[in-house]
């Protein structure tokens, strides 16, 4: 036990955030969440390789929690259901201007343009994601309605450029202390009367009272050091109330909150199953160390969601117009457009 304990990282975050993979080592990149360092952190995680992620994600390569009807549903159809859920919650309509913050490989912008008729922009800091997303948009014949930009959220135009915004799996990378700035950027980019759908993982346990035993245990085991060093550099999960406070402090109004915790357990189990099935191919692509790192992190995350220590929450936020109006019906089940 002590031999394994001693093998853990010596601190809770290396200054050189790529130290874990020698072939990708870069120099020191500045303070946490400086733009250059955030870009390096995102590239560290997502530029492992498009082919690697394609081994175990669904065919659209959606790297966030799926939306399951039953555990026997296919991952592909559950991910389409999640994309449609986001679009319907935002009540996307033809010719609206839609922004996807942290757009991944372009699945949501493509789905929104194809089925809801919007003009979509996706932003990411990953070169690998942007390249494949643009290829997929071109193959779908949507280059006139979908654009992918390499852009930091802090560089979004503050001139009400979009009618609707989605942010899926992005707040995990922002850092709890930067949530106010993050939501201010999105608030500035959103038109009056617009909607923002924020989908992100929250840490339930940090919102609860801790005992001295909890604090000692956390310090001894350096909890979260593994994922910070080897998986999501500089990422930190905060409680839901920090997300809500950051959003409302920026001027948003909270309109709807839905937990998808059990859905992420099913999603992670399927990702681990697929990755394990493709173990030989994964090792050939990225090496045994990266394969085992991703398998461990996803299996541990599944346990975190199953035990209730972690949650994933979709929060629908509105930017009321000058009169306080928000274009939402009185009830959830009224006037919800269906995917065509």
KEROPA-153240 format. One record per residue (C-alpha): residue in one letter; x, y, z. Coordinates in Angstrom, 2 decimals. Each point is the difference from the previous one (the first is absolute). Layout:
<vodren res="A" x="X" y="Y" z="Z"/>
...
// end
This chain:
<vodren res="X" x="0.00" y="0.00" z="0.00"/>
<vodren res="X" x="2.71" y="2.48" z="0.97"/>
<vodren res="X" x="2.05" y="-0.91" z="-3.09"/>
<vodren res="X" x="-2.97" y="0.92" z="-2.20"/>
<vodren res="X" x="-0.66" y="3.13" z="2.05"/>
<vodren res="X" x="3.57" y="1.16" z="-0.50"/>
<vodren res="X" x="-0.37" y="-0.46" z="-3.76"/>
<vodren res="X" x="-2.76" y="2.62" z="-0.23"/>
<vodren res="X" x="0.87" y="3.45" z="-1.41"/>
<vodren res="X" x="1.92" y="2.15" z="2.46"/>
<vodren res="X" x="-2.38" y="2.96" z="-0.26"/>
<vodren res="X" x="-3.48" y="0.89" z="-1.22"/>
<vodren res="X" x="1.00" y="1.34" z="-3.39"/>
<vodren res="X" x="3.25" y="0.19" z="-1.89"/>
<vodren res="X" x="1.02" y="3.35" z="-1.47"/>
<vodren res="X" x="1.00" y="-1.89" z="-3.14"/>
<vodren res="X" x="-3.43" y="-1.42" z="-0.75"/>
<vodren res="X" x="1.24" y="-2.41" z="-2.66"/>
<vodren res="X" x="2.64" y="-1.63" z="2.16"/>
<vodren res="X" x="-2.02" y="-3.22" z="0.16"/>
<vodren res="X" x="0.54" y="-0.78" z="-3.70"/>
<vodren res="X" x="3.66" y="0.49" z="-0.83"/>
<vodren res="X" x="-0.55" y="-0.02" z="-3.76"/>
<vodren res="X" x="-2.23" y="3.07" z="0.35"/>
<vodren res="X" x="1.96" y="1.87" z="2.64"/>
<vodren res="X" x="-0.01" y="3.77" z="-0.38"/>
<vodren res="X" x="1.57" y="2.73" z="2.06"/>
<vodren res="X" x="-1.63" y="1.85" z="2.87"/>
<vodren res="X" x="-3.13" y="1.74" z="-1.21"/>
<vodren res="X" x="-0.78" y="2.55" z="2.71"/>
<vodren res="X" x="-2.65" y="0.28" z="2.67"/>
<vodren res="X" x="-3.02" y="-2.25" z="0.21"/>
<vodren res="X" x="-2.72" y="1.01" z="-2.43"/>
<vodren res="X" x="2.10" y="2.52" z="-1.85"/>
<vodren res="X" x="-1.05" y="-0.26" z="-3.64"/>
<vodren res="X" x="3.17" y="-1.72" z="-1.20"/>
<vodren res="X" x="-0.09" y="-2.50" z="2.85"/>
<vodren res="X" x="-3.70" y="-0.76" z="-0.53"/>
<vodren res="X" x="0.73" y="-0.67" z="-3.66"/>
<vodren res="X" x="2.80" y="-2.40" z="0.94"/>
<vodren res="X" x="-2.24" y="-1.74" z="2.55"/>
<vodren res="X" x="-2.78" y="-0.53" z="-2.54"/>
<vodren res="X" x="2.44" y="-1.25" z="-2.61"/>
<vodren res="X" x="1.56" y="-2.36" z="2.53"/>
<vodren res="X" x="-3.33" y="-1.75" z="0.52"/>
<vodren res="X" x="-1.66" y="0.20" z="-3.40"/>
<vodren res="X" x="2.94" y="-0.23" z="-2.37"/>
<vodren res="X" x="0.82" y="-3.54" z="1.09"/>
<vodren res="X" x="-1.37" y="-0.81" z="-3.42"/>
<vodren res="X" x="-3.32" y="0.00" z="-1.83"/>
<vodren res="X" x="0.46" y="-3.66" z="-0.91"/>
<vodren res="X" x="0.41" y="-0.92" z="3.68"/>
<vodren res="X" x="-3.25" y="1.66" z="1.02"/>
<vodren res="X" x="-1.78" y="-1.49" z="-3.02"/>
<vodren res="X" x="0.77" y="-3.48" z="1.34"/>
<vodren res="X" x="-2.39" y="0.32" z="2.93"/>
<vodren res="X" x="-2.28" y="3.00" z="-0.53"/>
<vodren res="X" x="-3.18" y="-0.17" z="-2.10"/>
<vodren res="X" x="0.16" y="0.60" z="-3.72"/>
<vodren res="X" x="-0.57" y="3.77" z="0.46"/>
<vodren res="X" x="2.77" y="0.11" z="2.66"/>
<vodren res="X" x="-2.07" y="1.67" z="2.69"/>
<vodren res="X" x="2.23" y="0.23" z="3.08"/>
<vodren res="X" x="-2.60" y="0.83" z="2.65"/>
<vodren res="X" x="-2.80" y="-1.77" z="1.84"/>
<vodren res="X" x="-2.57" y="-1.75" z="-2.20"/>
<vodren res="X" x="-3.75" y="0.04" z="0.66"/>
<vodren res="X" x="-1.32" y="-3.52" z="0.52"/>
<vodren res="X" x="-3.56" y="-1.31" z="-0.22"/>
<vodren res="X" x="1.04" y="-3.48" z="1.21"/>
<vodren res="X" x="3.37" y="-1.60" z="0.84"/>
<vodren res="X" x="-0.36" y="-2.20" z="-3.08"/>
<vodren res="X" x="-0.14" y="2.96" z="-2.38"/>
<vodren res="X" x="2.97" y="0.41" z="-2.34"/>
<vodren res="X" x="2.57" y="2.68" z="0.77"/>
<vodren res="X" x="-0.55" y="1.47" z="-3.45"/>
<vodren res="X" x="-3.72" y="0.57" z="0.49"/>
<vodren res="X" x="0.49" y="1.22" z="3.60"/>
<vodren res="X" x="2.44" y="2.64" z="-1.21"/>
<vodren res="X" x="-2.37" y="1.15" z="-2.74"/>
<vodren res="X" x="-2.69" y="0.26" z="2.69"/>
<vodren res="X" x="2.34" y="2.22" z="2.06"/>
<vodren res="X" x="0.74" y="2.28" z="-2.95"/>
<vodren res="X" x="-3.72" y="0.30" z="-0.65"/>
<vodren res="X" x="-0.71" y="0.63" z="3.69"/>
<vodren res="X" x="2.40" y="2.96" z="-0.02"/>
<vodren res="X" x="-1.51" y="1.44" z="-3.18"/>
<vodren res="X" x="-3.57" y="-0.35" z="1.31"/>
<vodren res="X" x="0.83" y="1.53" z="3.38"/>
<vodren res="X" x="1.48" y="2.96" z="-1.85"/>
<vodren res="X" x="-3.07" y="0.03" z="-2.30"/>
<vodren res="X" x="2.21" y="0.48" z="-3.02"/>
<vodren res="X" x="-1.81" y="1.43" z="-3.01"/>
<vodren res="X" x="0.93" y="0.47" z="-3.67"/>
<vodren res="X" x="2.41" y="2.83" z="-0.80"/>
<vodren res="X" x="0.99" y="0.55" z="3.64"/>
<vodren res="X" x="3.65" y="0.62" z="0.76"/>
<vodren res="X" x="1.31" y="-2.85" z="2.17"/>
<vodren res="X" x="3.33" y="-0.30" z="1.85"/>
<vodren res="X" x="1.48" y="-3.24" z="1.37"/>
<vodren res="X" x="2.75" y="0.76" z="2.53"/>
<vodren res="X" x="2.49" y="-2.86" z="0.16"/>
<vodren res="X" x="-1.46" y="-1.57" z="-3.14"/>
<vodren res="X" x="2.06" y="-3.19" z="-0.04"/>
<vodren res="X" x="-0.06" y="-1.71" z="-3.38"/>
<vodren res="X" x="-3.03" y="1.96" z="-1.19"/>
<vodren res="X" x="-2.88" y="-2.38" z="0.74"/>
<vodren res="X" x="-2.31" y="2.59" z="1.58"/>
<vodren res="X" x="0.50" y="2.76" z="-2.58"/>
<vodren res="X" x="-0.65" y="-2.52" z="-2.79"/>
<vodren res="X" x="-3.11" y="-1.38" z="1.71"/>
<vodren res="X" x="-1.36" y="3.48" z="0.74"/>
<vodren res="X" x="0.53" y="1.17" z="-3.58"/>
<vodren res="X" x="-1.42" y="-3.15" z="-1.60"/>
<vodren res="X" x="-3.10" y="-0.41" z="2.16"/>
<vodren res="X" x="-0.76" y="3.50" z="1.29"/>
<vodren res="X" x="1.15" y="2.25" z="-2.82"/>
<vodren res="X" x="2.35" y="2.20" z="2.03"/>
<vodren res="X" x="3.23" y="1.69" z="-1.03"/>
<vodren res="X" x="2.56" y="-1.49" z="2.37"/>
<vodren res="X" x="3.46" y="0.93" z="1.25"/>
<vodren res="X" x="2.10" y="-2.36" z="2.09"/>
<vodren res="X" x="3.11" y="1.01" z="1.92"/>
<vodren res="X" x="2.78" y="-2.20" z="1.36"/>
<vodren res="X" x="3.66" y="0.26" z="0.97"/>
<vodren res="X" x="0.87" y="-3.40" z="-1.47"/>
<vodren res="X" x="1.56" y="-0.03" z="-3.47"/>
<vodren res="X" x="-0.83" y="-3.70" z="-0.42"/>
<vodren res="X" x="-3.67" y="0.56" z="0.83"/>
<vodren res="X" x="-0.31" y="3.04" z="-2.26"/>
<vodren res="X" x="1.56" y="-1.80" z="-2.96"/>
<vodren res="X" x="-2.34" y="-2.99" z="0.18"/>
<vodren res="X" x="-3.06" y="2.14" z="0.77"/>
<vodren res="X" x="0.60" y="2.07" z="-3.13"/>
<vodren res="X" x="0.41" y="-3.15" z="-2.09"/>
<vodren res="X" x="-3.29" y="-1.39" z="1.33"/>
<vodren res="X" x="-1.83" y="3.27" z="-0.63"/>
<vodren res="X" x="1.24" y="0.06" z="-3.59"/>
<vodren res="X" x="-0.98" y="-3.65" z="-0.51"/>
<vodren res="X" x="-3.51" y="0.80" z="1.27"/>
<vodren res="X" x="-0.30" y="2.91" z="-2.44"/>
<vodren res="X" x="-0.37" y="2.52" z="2.82"/>
<vodren res="X" x="3.00" y="2.26" z="-0.57"/>
<vodren res="X" x="-2.32" y="2.91" z="-0.77"/>
<vodren res="X" x="-1.74" y="-0.34" z="3.39"/>
<vodren res="X" x="2.64" y="-1.38" z="2.39"/>
<vodren res="X" x="3.34" y="1.49" z="0.99"/>
<vodren res="X" x="2.68" y="-1.32" z="2.36"/>
<vodren res="X" x="2.40" y="2.46" z="1.60"/>
<vodren res="X" x="3.11" y="-0.44" z="2.12"/>
<vodren res="X" x="-1.03" y="2.54" z="2.62"/>
<vodren res="X" x="0.26" y="0.48" z="3.75"/>
<vodren res="X" x="-3.32" y="0.74" z="1.72"/>
<vodren res="X" x="1.57" y="3.22" z="1.32"/>
<vodren res="X" x="0.33" y="1.22" z="-3.59"/>
<vodren res="X" x="-3.69" y="-0.29" z="-0.85"/>
<vodren res="X" x="-1.51" y="3.21" z="-1.41"/>
<vodren res="X" x="-1.92" y="1.93" z="2.67"/>
<vodren res="X" x="-2.67" y="1.26" z="-2.36"/>
<vodren res="X" x="-2.98" y="-2.35" z="0.30"/>
<vodren res="X" x="1.09" y="-2.05" z="-3.00"/>
<vodren res="X" x="-2.04" y="-3.16" z="0.71"/>
<vodren res="X" x="-3.63" y="-0.85" z="0.71"/>
<vodren res="X" x="0.76" y="-3.28" z="1.79"/>
<vodren res="X" x="3.14" y="-1.48" z="1.58"/>
<vodren res="X" x="0.87" y="-3.53" z="1.16"/>
<vodren res="X" x="2.93" y="-0.92" z="2.21"/>
<vodren res="X" x="0.47" y="-3.76" z="0.41"/>
<vodren res="X" x="2.84" y="-1.30" z="2.15"/>
<vodren res="X" x="1.77" y="3.36" z="0.00"/>
<vodren res="X" x="-0.32" y="1.36" z="3.55"/>
<vodren res="X" x="2.15" y="-2.88" z="1.25"/>
<vodren res="X" x="2.97" y="1.61" z="-1.76"/>
<vodren res="X" x="-0.72" y="3.57" z="1.05"/>
<vodren res="X" x="0.84" y="-0.27" z="3.71"/>
<vodren res="X" x="-2.34" y="0.93" z="2.84"/>
<vodren res="X" x="1.61" y="3.40" z="0.57"/>
<vodren res="X" x="-0.46" y="0.90" z="-3.67"/>
<vodren res="X" x="-3.70" y="-0.87" z="-0.24"/>
<vodren res="X" x="-1.11" y="3.65" z="0.41"/>
<vodren res="X" x="2.23" y="1.08" z="-2.88"/>
<vodren res="X" x="-1.13" y="-2.95" z="-2.10"/>
<vodren res="X" x="-3.68" y="0.82" z="0.38"/>
<vodren res="X" x="0.63" y="3.71" z="-0.57"/>
<vodren res="X" x="1.56" y="-0.87" z="-3.35"/>
<vodren res="X" x="-2.99" y="-2.13" z="-1.00"/>
<vodren res="X" x="-2.45" y="2.62" z="1.28"/>
<vodren res="X" x="1.66" y="2.65" z="-2.15"/>
<vodren res="X" x="-0.13" y="-2.21" z="-3.10"/>
<vodren res="X" x="-3.70" y="-0.84" z="0.47"/>
<vodren res="X" x="-2.81" y="2.18" z="-1.31"/>
<vodren res="X" x="-2.63" y="1.39" z="2.35"/>
<vodren res="X" x="-2.70" y="-2.61" z="0.51"/>
<vodren res="X" x="2.46" y="-2.76" z="-0.89"/>
<vodren res="X" x="0.54" y="-3.37" z="1.69"/>
<vodren res="X" x="3.12" y="-1.84" z="1.18"/>
<vodren res="X" x="0.03" y="-3.74" z="0.69"/>
<vodren res="X" x="2.91" y="-0.85" z="2.30"/>
<vodren res="X" x="0.76" y="-3.73" z="0.31"/>
<vodren res="X" x="2.81" y="-0.82" z="2.43"/>
<vodren res="X" x="1.34" y="-2.26" z="2.72"/>
<vodren res="X" x="-0.21" y="1.23" z="3.58"/>
<vodren res="X" x="1.61" y="-1.31" z="3.16"/>
<vodren res="X" x="-2.72" y="-0.78" z="2.52"/>
<vodren res="X" x="2.37" y="-0.92" z="2.80"/>
<vodren res="X" x="1.75" y="3.39" z="0.18"/>
<vodren res="X" x="-3.31" y="1.68" z="0.78"/>
<vodren res="X" x="-0.50" y="-2.11" z="3.13"/>
<vodren res="X" x="1.48" y="0.60" z="3.46"/>
<vodren res="X" x="3.37" y="-1.68" z="0.51"/>
<vodren res="X" x="1.42" y="-1.50" z="3.16"/>
<vodren res="X" x="3.62" y="0.05" z="1.06"/>
<vodren res="X" x="0.18" y="-3.64" z="-1.09"/>
<vodren res="X" x="-1.16" y="0.98" z="-3.49"/>
<vodren res="X" x="2.65" y="2.73" z="-0.24"/>
<vodren res="X" x="2.78" y="-2.31" z="1.17"/>
<vodren res="X" x="-1.09" y="-2.77" z="-2.36"/>
<vodren res="X" x="-0.14" y="2.42" z="-2.92"/>
<vodren res="X" x="3.47" y="1.34" z="0.76"/>
<vodren res="X" x="1.59" y="-3.42" z="0.46"/>
<vodren res="X" x="-1.46" y="-1.44" z="-3.19"/>
<vodren res="X" x="0.45" y="3.25" z="-1.94"/>
<vodren res="X" x="-3.45" y="-0.45" z="-1.43"/>
<vodren res="X" x="-0.40" y="1.30" z="-3.57"/>
<vodren res="X" x="3.79" y="0.11" z="-0.50"/>
<vodren res="X" x="-0.12" y="-2.92" z="-2.46"/>
<vodren res="X" x="-2.64" y="1.51" z="-2.26"/>
<vodren res="X" x="1.63" y="3.44" z="0.16"/>
<vodren res="X" x="3.43" y="-1.36" z="-0.89"/>
<vodren res="X" x="-0.87" y="-2.64" z="-2.57"/>
<vodren res="X" x="-3.48" y="0.68" z="-1.43"/>
<vodren res="X" x="-1.45" y="3.53" z="0.34"/>
<vodren res="X" x="2.82" y="2.40" z="0.88"/>
<vodren res="X" x="-1.20" y="3.01" z="1.98"/>
<vodren res="X" x="-3.61" y="-1.22" z="-0.02"/>
<vodren res="X" x="-1.88" y="0.35" z="3.29"/>
<vodren res="X" x="-3.57" y="-0.99" z="0.75"/>
<vodren res="X" x="-2.01" y="2.33" z="2.18"/>
<vodren res="X" x="-3.43" y="-0.31" z="1.61"/>
<vodren res="X" x="-3.19" y="0.82" z="-1.87"/>
<vodren res="X" x="-0.59" y="3.09" z="2.11"/>
<vodren res="X" x="3.28" y="1.48" z="-1.31"/>
<vodren res="X" x="-1.23" y="-0.50" z="-3.58"/>
<vodren res="X" x="-3.36" y="1.60" z="0.77"/>
<vodren res="X" x="1.63" y="2.88" z="1.89"/>
<vodren res="X" x="2.43" y="0.65" z="-2.85"/>
<vodren res="X" x="-2.80" y="0.02" z="-2.56"/>
<vodren res="X" x="-2.43" y="2.14" z="1.98"/>
<vodren res="X" x="2.79" y="2.38" z="1.00"/>
<vodren res="X" x="0.62" y="0.57" z="-3.70"/>
<vodren res="X" x="-3.64" y="0.91" z="-0.59"/>
<vodren res="X" x="-1.59" y="-3.33" z="-0.90"/>
<vodren res="X" x="-3.27" y="-1.26" z="1.43"/>
<vodren res="X" x="-0.23" y="-3.71" z="0.91"/>
<vodren res="X" x="-3.06" y="-1.53" z="-1.67"/>
<vodren res="X" x="0.46" y="-3.78" z="0.18"/>
<vodren res="X" x="2.39" y="-2.52" z="1.58"/>
<vodren res="X" x="0.16" y="-3.73" z="-0.79"/>
<vodren res="X" x="2.35" y="-2.64" z="1.41"/>
<vodren res="X" x="1.25" y="-2.69" z="-2.40"/>
<vodren res="X" x="2.14" y="-1.84" z="2.56"/>
<vodren res="X" x="-1.22" y="-3.52" z="-0.77"/>
<vodren res="X" x="0.30" y="0.71" z="-3.71"/>
<vodren res="X" x="3.72" y="0.64" z="0.40"/>
<vodren res="X" x="0.49" y="-3.31" z="1.82"/>
<vodren res="X" x="-1.47" y="-1.78" z="-3.03"/>
<vodren res="X" x="2.06" y="2.11" z="-2.41"/>
<vodren res="X" x="3.29" y="-0.63" z="1.79"/>
<vodren res="X" x="-0.65" y="-3.73" z="0.32"/>
<vodren res="X" x="-0.53" y="-0.16" z="-3.76"/>
<vodren res="X" x="3.13" y="2.06" z="-0.71"/>
<vodren res="X" x="2.11" y="-2.28" z="2.22"/>
<vodren res="X" x="-1.49" y="-3.09" z="-1.62"/>
<vodren res="X" x="0.78" y="1.31" z="-3.47"/>
<vodren res="X" x="3.51" y="1.10" z="0.93"/>
<vodren res="X" x="0.76" y="-3.38" z="1.59"/>
<vodren res="X" x="-1.34" y="-1.81" z="-3.06"/>
<vodren res="X" x="2.38" y="2.09" z="-2.13"/>
<vodren res="X" x="2.95" y="-0.37" z="2.40"/>
<vodren res="X" x="2.51" y="-1.29" z="-2.56"/>
<vodren res="X" x="-0.82" y="2.75" z="-2.50"/>
<vodren res="X" x="0.11" y="2.66" z="2.73"/>
<vodren res="X" x="3.41" y="-1.16" z="1.24"/>
<vodren res="X" x="1.32" y="0.03" z="-3.55"/>
<vodren res="X" x="-1.15" y="3.60" z="-0.42"/>
<vodren res="X" x="0.89" y="1.65" z="3.30"/>
<vodren res="X" x="1.99" y="-2.54" z="2.03"/>
<vodren res="X" x="-0.89" y="-2.06" z="3.04"/>
<vodren res="X" x="0.41" y="2.87" z="2.46"/>
<vodren res="X" x="-2.57" y="2.27" z="-1.63"/>
<vodren res="X" x="-2.39" y="-2.92" z="-0.56"/>
<vodren res="X" x="0.12" y="-0.97" z="3.68"/>
<vodren res="X" x="-0.30" y="3.64" z="1.09"/>
<vodren res="X" x="-3.21" y="0.54" z="-1.99"/>
<vodren res="X" x="-1.46" y="-3.34" z="1.10"/>
<vodren res="X" x="0.69" y="0.78" z="3.66"/>
<vodren res="X" x="-1.28" y="3.57" z="-0.13"/>
<vodren res="X" x="-3.28" y="-0.99" z="-1.65"/>
<vodren res="X" x="-0.58" y="-2.97" z="2.30"/>
<vodren res="X" x="0.68" y="2.18" z="3.05"/>
<vodren res="X" x="-2.30" y="2.70" z="-1.36"/>
<vodren res="X" x="-2.79" y="-2.56" z="-0.43"/>
<vodren res="X" x="0.41" y="-0.92" z="3.68"/>
<vodren res="X" x="-0.08" y="3.68" z="0.96"/>
<vodren res="X" x="-3.33" y="0.53" z="-1.77"/>
<vodren res="X" x="-1.48" y="-3.29" z="1.22"/>
<vodren res="X" x="0.88" y="0.81" z="3.62"/>
<vodren res="X" x="-1.41" y="3.53" z="-0.20"/>
<vodren res="X" x="3.33" y="1.76" z="0.55"/>
<vodren res="X" x="-0.23" y="1.48" z="-3.51"/>
<vodren res="X" x="-2.96" y="1.24" z="-2.00"/>
<vodren res="X" x="-0.57" y="1.38" z="-3.50"/>
<vodren res="X" x="-2.59" y="2.74" z="-0.25"/>
<vodren res="X" x="-1.68" y="1.79" z="-2.88"/>
<vodren res="X" x="-0.89" y="3.57" z="0.97"/>
<vodren res="X" x="-2.17" y="2.11" z="-2.27"/>
<vodren res="X" x="0.84" y="3.68" z="0.44"/>
<vodren res="X" x="-1.69" y="3.04" z="-1.52"/>
<vodren res="X" x="1.08" y="3.54" z="-0.76"/>
<vodren res="X" x="-3.23" y="2.02" z="0.46"/>
<vodren res="X" x="-0.57" y="2.93" z="-2.31"/>
<vodren res="X" x="-0.39" y="3.59" z="1.24"/>
<vodren res="X" x="-3.59" y="-0.65" z="1.04"/>
<vodren res="X" x="0.89" y="-3.20" z="1.85"/>
<vodren res="X" x="-1.54" y="-2.23" z="-2.67"/>
<vodren res="X" x="1.35" y="-3.49" z="-0.73"/>
<vodren res="X" x="-1.42" y="-1.94" z="-2.99"/>
<vodren res="X" x="-0.97" y="-3.14" z="1.91"/>
<vodren res="X" x="-3.44" y="-1.62" z="0.40"/>
<vodren res="X" x="-1.69" y="-0.30" z="3.37"/>
<vodren res="X" x="0.62" y="-3.75" z="0.12"/>
<vodren res="X" x="2.87" y="-2.24" z="-1.07"/>
<vodren res="X" x="-2.21" y="-2.18" z="-2.17"/>
<vodren res="X" x="-1.54" y="2.82" z="-2.06"/>
<vodren res="X" x="1.27" y="1.12" z="-3.39"/>
<vodren res="X" x="3.12" y="-2.14" z="0.05"/>
<vodren res="X" x="1.03" y="-0.37" z="-3.64"/>
<vodren res="X" x="0.73" y="-3.49" z="-1.23"/>
<vodren res="X" x="3.03" y="-0.94" z="-2.07"/>
<vodren res="X" x="-0.79" y="-0.24" z="-3.70"/>
// end
